[in-house]
Amino acid sequence: MDLPAQSPEVRSLSVVTAVYNGEASLAELCRRLGEVLPRVAMRHEIILVNDGSRDRSWEIISELSSRSPRVRGLSLMRNYGQHNALLCGIRAAKYELIVTLDDDLQHPPEEISRLLARLEEGFDVVYGTPENEQNGLMRALASRITRLTLRTAVGADVARNVSAFRLFRTQLREAFAGYQTPFVSIDVLLTWATTRFGATTVPFQQRHSGASNYTFAKLVRHALDMMTGFSTAPLQLASLIGFACTLFGIGIFLYVFIRYCLEGSVPGFPFLASIIAIFSGAQLFALGVIGEYLARMHFRSMKRPAYVVRTTT
C-alpha cells in the first residue's frame, strides 16, 4: 500500500553527512540546512559523522553541536570510507526519513524539497541525480566504471541514477540491521529492502573548497569491492572464460588430429607454447577471482566491524 503524502507539520527528517577534511564547508552546510529543514519537516536533525579527518573537522562539529541541539556529531576511530561512515549515521538516525549528502556543498540542501515531493509519489528511495557533473577525465571514467559495476549488483535501472544525494525511508535499514562486514555499499544495501527507486535531477554546484577525496584509484577499488562483495558476476565470467577455453581446446585438438592424419606431423614448439599460455592465463584469472571471494569470506569470518565510534556529541 502506498504511504500517504505528509505535510511538513508531521514529517520528521534526519540528514546524514560523512565528513572527511571538511572544516571549510561544515559551518556553511549547517547554516543552509538550518534554513531549509524547518520548512520541510517539523522535527529534524543533522548527523555529522567524522570519518577520521586530519583537519579541524571534529572541533567544528563539536562547536556546531554545542550551538544547536539539532546537530549531532559522531567521530570514528579512523578513516573507514564514506559508505561506512554513512552506515554509522544511518543507524544513529531517529526520524522516519533520511537524507544523505556530501559535506562539500555540491549537493544543494535547498533541493531536499524536490526529493521529498518525488518520494511522496510512492517511492521508498529517491536519488538526486546531477544535471551536469563537472569532473575531470579520469574521475569521470572511474565514475562510469563504478556505475557499470553497480549494475551487476543492483540492476541497470537503479545504477543509472545512483548518487550520493539520497532520500529514503528509515525503516529500510531493518533489512541490513545485522550487516557488520567492512565492505559497505549503501546503494546495494538499500536494494535488499525495496525495489521502489526513483530519481529527480538537481543542480550540481561547484565544490565549496578543496578537491575531491575520491581519486581514480579509490573509485576503481570501490568498484572491485562492490563486484566481488555483492555480485557473482566475476565467478560467472570466470566460468564463461573457462568454457570458451574448453571449446578452443577442443578445436585445437581437432585441428591437430586432422592435420596429423593428412600430413603426419604438426609443427611444434611455438604452437604448443601459445596454447599453454592461453590456458595458463585462463586458469590464473579464474584462480584470482576465486581468491577475491575467499578473501571476502576470510574477512567476514573475522567479524571485522564496518566502523567503530570513538566519541559522540
N, C-alpha and C positions, 0 to 999 in steps of 0.2 A: 504494500500500500504506500503510495506517495505521501511524504510528510507535508503538512500544510505550510504555506508561506508564513514567515514570522515577521512581526514588526520590530523595530529597534527597541521598543519598550520592554519586550520579553526575551529578546535574543541575548545570548551570552557568548563571548568570543575570547579565545586565547591566541596571542601572537607569539610564535616561537622563532627565535633567530639564533643561528650558530655564529659565534663571534671569534674571529681569529685576526689579531692585529688590526682591530677596527677602532682604535681610540679616536681617530679623526672624525668619524661619522656617527658615533653612537649617540651623542647629545642631539644632533640634528634628527636622527632617526626617531628617537623617543619624542622629540618635540612635535614632529609631524604626525606620529601615531597618536599622540595626546590630543591633537586637533581632530583627527579622523574618527577614532574609536567611539567617543561619546555620541557621535551622530548615527552610528550603525549598530551599536549594541549597548544596552543599559549596563550590563555587567561585563567587564573586560579586564584583561591583564596582559602584561608584556613580559615574556620569559626570555632572558638573555643568557645563553649558555657559552661560557668562556672555554674555548677549546684549546687550552694550552698556549694562549697568546704570549708573545715575547715583549710586548709593549705595555702600556698602562691601561689596557682594556679592563682588567678586573677592578682597578681602582676607580675607574669611571663608572663601571656598572654598580659598584658599591655606593658611590655617591648618588647616582640616579635613583637607586633603590631607597636610599635614605630620604630622598626628597619626595618620593611618591610611593604610596602603599600598593599601587597597581603594577609597579616594576619589580620583578623578581629576578635574582641572579643565581646561577649555578656555575661553579668553577670545577672543571675536570682536572684530574691528576696530571694529565699530559695531553698532547695533541692526538686525538683518536680519529679525526676526519669529520667532515661536515655531516655526513649522514648519521654517524654515531652520535654526534652532539645533538642533532635534531631528534633522534630517537629518545635521548635523555630528556629533552624538553617536552616532547610529546607525551611521555609518560608522566611528567610532572604537571601537565595542564589540568585545570579543574573545571573548565567550562565546556559547553556542548559542541562548539565549533572551534577548529584550529586553523590558523593561517601560518604558513612558513614563508619567510622571505629572507633575502640576503641582507647583510649588515652594511653594504656599500651604497645603498640607496638607488641601485639600478632598477629595483622593483618599486614603483611609486606606491606608497601607502594609500594615497588617495584613490587607487584603483580597487581597493578591497570591496567597496560597494558594488562594483561591477561583477566581481566574483560571487558575491552574495546573491545578486539577482539571478545569476546563472545557476547557482546551486538550488535555488527555490523552484527551478523548472523540473526538479525530480532527480537530480544527480546526487551522488554521495561524495564525489571528488571533482573539483574544478581546477584546471590549470590556467594560469595567466601566461599565455604564450606571447612572447615579444613580437611586435610588429616587424622590427628590423634589428637583428643582432649585429652589434658592431665589434666583431672580434678580428684578430689577426688571422693570417692564412693557416698557421699551424694550429691555433686554438679552434678555428672553425672546422678543420679537418678532424681534430680529436673529438669535437662535439658530435660530428657526423658519425664517427666510428662508435661512440658511446650509444647514440640512438639506434644504430643498426644492431648493436649487441643487445640493447634493451628489448628490441623486437623479438628476439629469441626467447625472452623470459616472460614478457607481458603481452605480446601481440602488437601488430602494426598500428592498429587504431589508437592505442594508448601511447605508444612510444612516439608517435608523430607529434604529439602536443606536450610532451613532458617538459616541465620547467620547475625551477626551484621555488617559484611563486605558486603556492598551492593553497587551496581551501578544502577542508574535508570535515566530516562528522567525527567527533571524538570517539564515538562508540566503535569505529572501525579498528581502533588499536587493540580491542579484545582479541582480534584474530591473530595478533603476533605478541600477545602478552608474555608468552614464555620464551620468546626468541632471545638468545643470550650470546650468540657467536659474534666474533669481531668483524665479520664481513656483512655490512649493512647496506641495503638499498631501500630507501623509504618508498620509492615508486613500486618496487616489486612487492614489498610487504603490503601495500595498500591493495594490490590485486588479490591478495589472499582473502580479503574481506568483502569485496564488491566487484561488480562489472559495470557499475553506473559511473562512467567517466565522462566529463565534459570539459570544454575549453572555451576561452574567450581571449581575444587579442588585447594586449595592453601596450602602452608605450614603453620603450626600452631606453632608459635615461643613461647619461654618461656617469661613469663611476665618480663618486664624491671625492675620493682621493686614493692615491696608491695604485697598485697593479693587482691583477687577479692572482690569487694563490693557487689556482688550478692551472698547472703547466701542462704541456702536451704529454709529458711522461706520466703525470698523475692521472690524467683523464684516461689514457690507454690502460694504466694499471687498474683503474676503477672498472673499465670495460671488461678486462680479463676476469676481475673478481666477480662481476655480475654473470659473465658467461659460464664460469665454472662453478659458481656458488648457487645459482638459481636456475640453471638450464642444463639439459642433457644434450644440447646441440653439438658440443665438441665430441662427445662419445659417438653420436650418430655420424658425424663427419669422419671420425676415425674408422668406423665400420664401413662407410661407403668407400673410403680410400683403400681399405683392405680388400673389399670386394672387387674394386676396379683393378687392383694389382693382381688379384687371383685370376680375373679374366685375361689380363695382359699376359700373365704367366702361362695360361692355357694356350693363348695364341702363339706365344713364342715356342712352346713345346710342339705345337702342330707345325709351325714353320720349320723348326729343326728336324722333325721327323720326316716331313715331306722332302726337304732338301737332301736329307741323308739318303732317302730312298732313291732320289733322282740322280744325285751326284756322288754319293758315297761318303761325303765328308762336309763339315761346316767350318769355315774359318773362325779361329778360336778366341784368343785372349781378349782383344778389345770388346768383342761382342759379349763375352762372359762377364767381364768387369763391369760393363754398363748395366747388365741385368742385375748383378749383385748390388750395385749402388742404388738402383731403383728400389729394390725390395728392402735393403737395409734402411734407406730413408723412410719408407713407409712404416717399417717396424718401430724405428726410433720415434717417429711422430706419434704413433699410437701409444707407445710407452710413456711419452711425455704427457699426453692428455690424461692417461690413467693416473700418472703420478700427481698431476694437479688435483684430481679428485681425491686421491689418497691423502694429500696434504690437507685438504679441507676437512676430511674425516678426522685426521690427526688433531687438528686444532680444535675441532668440536669435541673430541673425546677429552681434551684437557679442560674443557668448560671455561675457556678464556673469556672474560666478560667483554661486552661491547664498549663499556666505559666504566669509569669509577669516579664518583663525585668527591672532590676534596672538601668543598665548603659551599654553603648557600647563604643568601641574604634573606 
